[in-house]
Amino acid sequence: MRNVYLVSVGSRSGKSVLSLGLALNYPGKAGFYKPFRESLVTRDGHPLDQDAVLMAKVLNLADREKLSPFVYDIFEPISMEDVVRGYNDVCRDRDFMVIEGSRDFANGCSHDISHFDIAKELKAPIVLVSSTSHQSIDSIFMFREICEQKGLEMKGVVLNRCEGSKEKDFLIGRGINVIGEIPNIPELRTFHVFEITENIRSEVIAGASGMDNVVEDVIVGAMSPQVAIRYMRRSKAKAVITGGDRTEIQLAALSTSTSCIIVTGGIVPSRMVTSRADELGVPIIMTEEDTLSAAELVEHLIARIDPRDTEKIDLIVKNVRKGIDLDEVW
């Protein structure tokens, strides 16, 4: 059985996109394993890793909890034997395993369960997934040096959201194997309103008919109404996050192209706002979170791939097939 270990260079580099694209393009029976849970969702009362939920659905894999079984705790770490046992539990009857590393490649270094240790133990060649930022490019060279010191196979790099050849040419010129590029896919930054209520403790208090609305942009309404309306007119299909007592901001949002309004602080908006939202089918979602916390939670959804979003998944599969040298990965 063959495998590959995916490591991201920097946050939101595109590891989940590449995992999904590789698994669904594989001509045989692909499997998935991510030792440490990170971005959690609750399913049937159990906290699960988002990527594990996604891969279990699209690959028709049972025991989604086993796909990402552990939480990294520096003071109560698991052992390498635990990691290997978890891998062996899910790799049976698979031809090819996609192993996804943690968001931060320093995780586990104090307990010999880092990316480098796990890849070596599982005999998995490493593929780096990187954005084209200068910091990420520099990190690639640091990572290569560590792999060389530890005797690990770094198969190469996949550049995500890559719009040109400058970065690719630079890396190749410095001896880095670039396996492929994934272009910027704007559609991946959208999500549905119902995903907000699934991932943030909240209540829909108006406009429930619009829960399938697509969100393409997020605006925090912390400015004056005069400034807010200018921003809102420029942005379509947006989620507006604002305090429950900011009636002027809420009405301004409802007068422009708005997919939903998230009101914070547990404050119920005025009847004027909720009635108008019901008429337009614009959900009003109330949360106890403060505005900043709610904005951070919603921002996280932008990088999320929902298993039900077949159009987004199809885009990923096609772009990975087109941009990556899959034969080299296999």
Secondary structure, DSSP 8 states (H G I E B T S, - for coil): -EEEEEEEESTTSSHHHHHHHHHHH-SS-EEEE-SB--SEEEETTEEEEHHHHHHHHHTT-S-HHHHS-B---SSS---HHHHHHHHHHHHTT-SEEEEE--SSTTTTGGGT-SHHHHHHHTT--EEEEE-SSHHHHHHHHHHHHHHHHHT--EEEEEEES--SSHHHHHHHHTT--EEEEE---GGGG-EEHHHHHHHS--EEEE-GGGTT-EE-EEEE--S-HHHHHHHHHH--SEEEEEETT-HHHHHHHHTS-EEEEEEETT----HHHHHHHHHHT--EEE-SS-HHHHHHHHHHHTT---TT-HHHHHHHHHHHHHHB-HHHH-
